[in-house]
Amino acid sequence: MENKYCEDDIITCYRSDLNQLMRADAFLDMAQQIAVKGAEHLNFGRDRMLEFGCAWVLARMQVKFEKKVYFDEKIRMSTWHKGINGLYFIRDYRLETPAGTAVNSTSSWIVMNLESRKICRDDEIMRIVPADSQCDDVAIEANAPRIVFPRGVVPEEIGSHCVKYSDLDYNGHVNNVKYTAWVLDSLPQDLVCGHFLREVSINFNKEARRGDTVTLLHTEADGSHIVEGRCGEHQMFIEKLSFAPEPLA
């Protein structure tokens, strides 16, 4: 499809874990990059947004890992603009291997004013993405969900992270991929290293900046792990992860 942007790639050593499987944060890293390229392909990329003093910011994302993807495996990543829902610009992704579809994903983006650091609601900005740039393909039918802690739960603190140089991206805040890496490093390692991660959903609610200390709070609900990142009174992100119950062979 003309409005779909695709790239061929390979699962390199730095995208693989100790089980020789693609890491979840590696997929998020590739998805982020191809989203940038996909927007540029349709002429509403970073440079175009800077003309308005704005930037694309990821608000929500959901990833379903349908199959295992292995070290050195050839892949094709594709992405497309799926439409607009209120203030959210919806972008889907698919990762395919020679064996078929391995990952389906959807994301919701907002436009942030770089001076005020607030959501831009300007009509001219909302019209910058033309209707004919939309693709009818669907990776995940519903939009990425809102995540909340279950009521009445007292979460357990499982770690904290002080934001430093390597956490930051060109928007001056913590890159969204870093949150998932922090979470996977802080959850029980027998779980993370020994079970296949089937699904990840994450909401990005407030920017974390250099020098901030983000505390990670954890609970379990309905067989999933929910981790919230807080800085003082503010929720920076909240993430839900579902692992396969059976251990990796």
MISERO-874682 format. One record per residue (C-alpha): residue number from 1; y, z, x. Coordinates in Angstrom, 3 decimals. Example, Ala and Ser with C-alpha at 12.3 -4.5 7.8 and 13.67 -1.06 7.14 Angstrom:
2
[1,[-4.500,7.800,12.300]];
[2,[-1.060,7.140,13.670]];
//
This chain:
249
[1,[0.000,0.000,0.000]];
[2,[3.455,-0.934,1.312]];
[3,[4.969,2.522,0.755]];
[4,[2.127,4.306,2.536]];
[5,[2.564,5.078,6.235]];
[6,[-0.600,5.248,8.387]];
[7,[-1.436,6.045,11.998]];
[8,[-4.723,5.965,13.904]];
[9,[-5.372,8.887,16.213]];
[10,[-8.094,11.004,17.798]];
[11,[-8.939,14.710,17.747]];
[12,[-7.949,15.703,21.256]];
[13,[-9.047,18.799,23.167]];
[14,[-5.811,20.630,22.318]];
[15,[-6.425,20.015,18.595]];
[16,[-9.941,21.476,18.723]];
[17,[-11.262,25.023,18.507]];
[18,[-14.149,26.771,20.254]];
[19,[-16.579,25.154,17.773]];
[20,[-15.293,21.683,18.704]];
[21,[-13.749,21.367,15.238]];
[22,[-10.199,20.315,14.394]];
[23,[-8.031,23.406,13.969]];
[24,[-6.137,23.884,10.705]];
[25,[-2.811,24.215,12.504]];
[26,[-3.565,20.977,14.367]];
[27,[-3.822,19.153,11.044]];
[28,[-0.533,20.726,9.931]];
[29,[1.057,19.597,13.189]];
[30,[-0.100,16.003,12.658]];
[31,[0.969,16.096,9.001]];
[32,[4.436,17.273,9.972]];
[33,[4.865,14.456,12.478]];
[34,[3.588,11.729,10.173]];
[35,[5.876,13.037,7.414]];
[36,[8.821,12.458,9.762]];
[37,[7.596,8.933,10.508]];
[38,[6.851,8.213,6.854]];
[39,[10.371,9.189,5.803]];
[40,[11.871,7.075,8.590]];
[41,[9.733,4.130,7.457]];
[42,[11.404,4.302,4.029]];
[43,[14.913,4.873,5.454]];
[44,[15.373,8.489,4.409]];
[45,[14.388,10.143,7.684]];
[46,[16.126,12.725,9.852]];
[47,[18.956,10.499,11.099]];
[48,[19.799,9.358,7.573]];
[49,[19.915,12.957,6.334]];
[50,[22.132,14.009,9.248]];
[51,[24.756,11.580,7.950]];
[52,[25.111,14.022,5.038]];
[53,[24.881,17.142,7.216]];
[54,[21.434,17.882,5.818]];
[55,[17.808,18.116,6.899]];
[56,[14.382,17.972,5.311]];
[57,[12.718,21.399,5.088]];
[58,[9.133,22.020,4.035]];
[59,[8.940,24.484,1.123]];
[60,[5.260,24.467,0.095]];
[61,[2.035,22.917,1.305]];
[62,[-1.595,22.841,0.227]];
[63,[-4.469,21.512,2.333]];
[64,[-8.081,20.972,1.271]];
[65,[-10.527,20.485,4.140]];
[66,[-13.279,18.440,2.491]];
[67,[-15.380,17.822,5.624]];
[68,[-15.517,19.025,9.198]];
[69,[-13.611,16.920,11.720]];
[70,[-14.892,17.063,15.279]];
[71,[-13.465,16.879,18.778]];
[72,[-12.992,13.301,20.010]];
[73,[-13.494,11.885,16.509]];
[74,[-11.369,8.898,15.546]];
[75,[-9.157,9.500,12.530]];
[76,[-6.651,7.728,10.317]];
[77,[-3.747,9.767,8.932]];
[78,[-1.787,8.448,5.969]];
[79,[1.165,9.805,4.020]];
[80,[3.316,8.732,1.101]];
[81,[6.198,9.853,-1.093]];
[82,[4.718,10.760,-4.497]];
[83,[7.905,11.426,-6.454]];
[84,[10.514,14.083,-7.244]];
[85,[9.919,17.275,-9.240]];
[86,[13.199,19.118,-9.818]];
[87,[14.595,19.918,-6.366]];
[88,[11.253,19.180,-4.695]];
[89,[10.379,15.889,-3.019]];
[90,[6.583,15.545,-3.142]];
[91,[4.669,14.061,-0.204]];
[92,[0.881,13.655,0.008]];
[93,[-1.416,13.175,3.005]];
[94,[-4.958,12.086,3.699]];
[95,[-7.039,12.273,6.874]];
[96,[-10.019,9.928,7.073]];
[97,[-12.818,9.589,9.604]];
[98,[-15.421,6.809,9.840]];
[99,[-17.506,8.960,7.451]];
[100,[-14.790,8.999,4.759]];
[101,[-12.034,11.319,3.538]];
[102,[-12.041,14.626,5.407]];
[103,[-8.723,16.227,4.391]];
[104,[-6.466,15.922,1.336]];
[105,[-3.053,17.554,1.257]];
[106,[0.169,17.761,-0.724]];
[107,[3.582,19.157,0.175]];
[108,[6.908,19.926,-1.477]];
[109,[10.138,19.417,0.480]];
[110,[13.739,20.413,-0.134]];
[111,[16.995,19.216,1.423]];
[112,[18.873,21.938,3.343]];
[113,[22.579,21.858,4.192]];
[114,[22.685,22.542,7.936]];
[115,[26.013,24.389,7.781]];
[116,[25.376,26.696,4.823]];
[117,[21.567,26.831,5.387]];
[118,[21.187,26.555,1.604]];
[119,[19.414,24.038,-0.634]];
[120,[21.511,20.938,-1.172]];
[121,[21.885,19.956,-4.830]];
[122,[24.350,17.102,-4.311]];
[123,[23.582,14.169,-6.630]];
[124,[24.165,11.670,-3.829]];
[125,[21.495,13.375,-1.721]];
[126,[19.064,13.464,-4.634]];
[127,[19.522,9.710,-5.061]];
[128,[18.899,8.910,-1.392]];
[129,[15.177,8.494,-2.101]];
[130,[14.879,5.386,-4.306]];
[131,[12.304,5.194,-7.081]];
[132,[10.691,2.105,-5.556]];
[133,[9.741,4.120,-2.455]];
[134,[7.172,6.044,-4.490]];
[135,[3.432,5.454,-4.045]];
[136,[0.991,5.929,-6.925]];
[137,[-1.882,7.247,-4.809]];
[138,[-2.815,10.922,-5.263]];
[139,[-4.375,13.183,-2.620]];
[140,[-4.199,16.370,-4.736]];
[141,[-3.290,16.061,-8.412]];
[142,[-1.171,19.208,-8.830]];
[143,[1.798,20.112,-6.656]];
[144,[1.387,22.788,-3.979]];
[145,[1.198,26.152,-5.794]];
[146,[3.462,29.181,-5.712]];
[147,[1.671,32.107,-4.061]];
[148,[2.168,35.782,-4.942]];
[149,[0.554,39.025,-3.874]];
[150,[-1.712,40.514,-6.568]];
[151,[0.015,43.273,-8.524]];
[152,[-0.643,46.845,-7.493]];
[153,[-2.072,45.921,-4.097]];
[154,[-1.015,47.816,-0.981]];
[155,[-1.338,45.277,1.845]];
[156,[-2.644,46.073,5.308]];
[157,[-0.494,45.328,8.341]];
[158,[-2.513,43.091,10.667]];
[159,[0.069,42.221,13.304]];
[160,[3.609,41.191,14.101]];
[161,[5.284,38.422,16.046]];
[162,[8.653,38.310,17.789]];
[163,[10.110,34.811,17.486]];
[164,[10.610,33.185,20.879]];
[165,[11.389,29.797,22.422]];
[166,[8.020,28.134,21.770]];
[167,[8.159,28.999,18.048]];
[168,[11.370,27.052,17.360]];
[169,[11.913,23.435,16.341]];
[170,[14.926,21.121,16.275]];
[171,[16.222,22.688,13.048]];
[172,[16.727,25.961,14.943]];
[173,[14.114,27.963,13.037]];
[174,[10.401,28.749,13.354]];
[175,[8.394,25.570,12.965]];
[176,[6.227,25.760,9.846]];
[177,[2.998,25.168,11.791]];
[178,[3.521,28.377,13.774]];
[179,[3.021,30.615,10.744]];
[180,[-0.543,29.418,10.212]];
[181,[-1.296,29.844,13.920]];
[182,[-0.002,33.444,13.739]];
[183,[-2.133,34.121,10.656]];
[184,[-5.322,32.706,12.177]];
[185,[-4.743,34.750,15.336]];
[186,[-4.266,37.938,13.279]];
[187,[-7.144,37.717,10.789]];
[188,[-10.568,39.106,11.842]];
[189,[-11.761,36.779,14.578]];
[190,[-15.398,36.811,13.426]];
[191,[-14.133,35.296,10.176]];
[192,[-11.806,32.734,11.747]];
[193,[-14.172,31.662,14.526]];
[194,[-17.374,31.848,12.516]];
[195,[-16.542,30.305,9.122]];
[196,[-15.243,26.911,8.017]];
[197,[-11.730,27.064,6.566]];
[198,[-11.867,25.152,3.287]];
[199,[-8.351,25.487,1.917]];
[200,[-4.881,26.636,2.938]];
[201,[-1.779,27.003,0.781]];
[202,[1.533,28.233,2.139]];
[203,[5.032,28.879,0.795]];
[204,[7.978,28.874,3.200]];
[205,[10.605,31.120,1.632]];
[206,[13.153,32.025,4.312]];
[207,[13.970,30.861,7.819]];
[208,[12.830,32.950,10.767]];
[209,[15.140,32.604,13.768]];
[210,[14.979,33.456,17.465]];
[211,[14.736,37.214,17.993]];
[212,[13.370,37.999,14.521]];
[213,[10.223,40.117,14.341]];
[214,[7.896,38.995,11.555]];
[215,[5.349,41.539,10.297]];
[216,[2.085,40.165,8.888]];
[217,[0.658,41.897,5.799]];
[218,[-2.812,41.079,4.466]];
[219,[-4.917,41.518,1.365]];
[220,[-7.960,39.859,-0.211]];
[221,[-8.122,38.516,-3.753]];
[222,[-10.754,36.418,-5.545]];
[223,[-12.551,35.656,-2.301]];
[224,[-9.412,34.458,-0.517]];
[225,[-7.179,35.989,2.138]];
[226,[-3.463,36.311,1.431]];
[227,[-1.056,36.959,4.297]];
[228,[2.649,37.599,3.897]];
[229,[5.161,37.410,6.738]];
[230,[8.106,39.781,6.329]];
[231,[11.252,40.388,8.338]];
[232,[12.903,43.550,7.070]];
[233,[13.258,43.221,3.301]];
[234,[12.769,39.456,3.303]];
[235,[9.571,37.502,2.727]];
[236,[9.605,34.654,5.251]];
[237,[6.332,33.064,4.144]];
[238,[3.165,33.762,2.205]];
[239,[-0.139,32.018,2.843]];
[240,[-3.507,31.877,1.083]];
[241,[-6.674,30.926,2.967]];
[242,[-10.182,30.332,1.625]];
[243,[-13.156,30.263,3.996]];
[244,[-16.688,29.042,3.325]];
[245,[-18.926,32.080,2.681]];
[246,[-21.721,30.845,4.923]];
[247,[-21.234,31.155,8.696]];
[248,[-21.003,28.108,10.911]];
[249,[-24.347,27.095,12.370]];
//
